[in-house]
């Protein structure tokens, strides 16, 4: 199968130039000028931008949470990703306490196989790590899962203490793995939650008030210190606070191999939404919580100058009915926001069109850096011979309206309802195959496949990923 993408303006993390792209058997075979070359399919990209397919490094599909299950599964969630220009997701397999983590990985493979509309890789969440489990981390790397997420929050469920976190870090220093941390001070938060409930403060807004920015700032600095002592790189997930962003910038300035991700909702939404009328604020409960607007600028600046490297979504949608489990106790509201469908267009509008970041930086933070950090580069995140032909053909003169009435994401609200954004995703290709056009998933069957992760560029390069 030969496909020719003609006349587009190619934008990668490092380049911006007009060219054609020749695709053969799912991979880019050449980039240049190919007028007159015969192809099975020709796609006219004249006047349009061509990006590498987006990589969302943080999604949760088909995942059990707080007695319920996230409302997007690997079918609906990855179709939403596809129409939004994301061609690869990295989801999280969750270890059950006491079990070998490889058994949970098998379950996640079973949920995704044959149902995913885009390619997928996995991180492994580790919730239990006695010494006898350490060889399992080595085994996961053999399975193509090289990144391990650990929690500094949620005592008695997912949280590991500092000793276990340090032990995991030292093990990855030996086996080539990569540690990811959820940075919040779990014990302090639990004390604040208990005090709030004892005072009868049960509404959703108290979710944010009991998870202050200082709890994230402190844990971020502590996580960085542990990684420095262990001599390993670190990736901090879903950063939401100005103080945490400052801690990351300071660490990188002194040469620490530290990396951070934020999410669209931390760049664009505020904690005022949790105080909405009735119980509507429950739709905006996530952890870390939404912050005040003063945190937005430092996060955007971190993305611009390199203090933060990626934008994931932490995609975890629920229906309002599911949130009602916390009607009388905010701590029982299932945590998470949707975002997989709108990440690319939100970052283009509020980042590129509003002058906060360049087009090249847009590609870095939505695709290339994630590919490098999680061992998928240059197969993913690049437009070059040999790379997978995962392409987004984008119309900067178009527009996109966000609404729950038209979304593919399987939940009953849109956090960005009514916003009309600059730009429109016209065509999305996965390994040379068109899978979406103008907001519709068009592939006749799910086209996604598992992609094995290799060693992170954080380990193999002497330079920090910018």
ZINOR-V468375 format. One line per field, one symbol per residue. psi: psi as a letter, one per 40 degrees, with the letter a starting at -180 (. if undefined). burial: b if it has 16 or more other ideal C-beta (glycine too) atoms within 10 Angstrom, else e. A space follows every 10 residues. Layout:
# ZINOR-V468375
psi->???
burial->???
This chain:
# ZINOR-V468375
psi->hhhhhheihh hadeihihii hhhhfeihdi hbhfhehiid hhhhfheiih iiiihhegih ifhhhfeahh ehaecddddd ddeeehehih ihhhhhhdih dddddddddd ddhedheiii iiihhhehgi deeddddddd ddeehehhhi heigiecehi iddddddddd ddddeeihhi hhgigddddd ddddddddee geiddeddde gidddddddd ddddddddde fiiihhifhe iddddddddd dddeehghii iaiddeddii eddefiibed ddeehihiii iideeddddd ddddeedidi hadfhgiiid dddedfdehd eehhhiiied deddddddde cddeediidd ddddeecddd dddffeiedi eigihdiigh ihhhheeaih hhiddeidhg ifihefhehh ihihhdhhhh fehheihfeh heheiheiih hhiaiiddde ieihh.
burial->eebbbbbbbb bbbeeeeebb bbbbeeebbe beebeeeebe ebbebeebbb bbbbbbbbbb bbbeebeeeb bbbbbbbbbb bbbbbbbbbb bbbbbeeeeb bbebbeebee bbeebbbbbb bbbbbbbebe eebeebbeeb bebebbbbbb bbbbeeebbb eeebbbbbbe bbbebebbbb bbbbbbebbb ebbeebbeee ebbbbbbbbb bbbebbbbbb bbbbbbbbeb ebbbbbbbbb bbbbbbbbbe bbeeebbbbb bbbbbbbbbb bebbeeeebe bbbbbbbbbb beeebbebbb ebbeebbbbb bbbbbbbbee ebbebbeeeb bebbbbbbbb bbbbbbbbbb bbeeebbebb bbbbbbbbbb bbbbbbbbbb bbbeeebbbb bbbbbeeeeb ebeeeebbbb bebbbbeebe bbbbbbbbbb bbbbbbeebe bebeebbbeb bebbebbbbe eeebbe
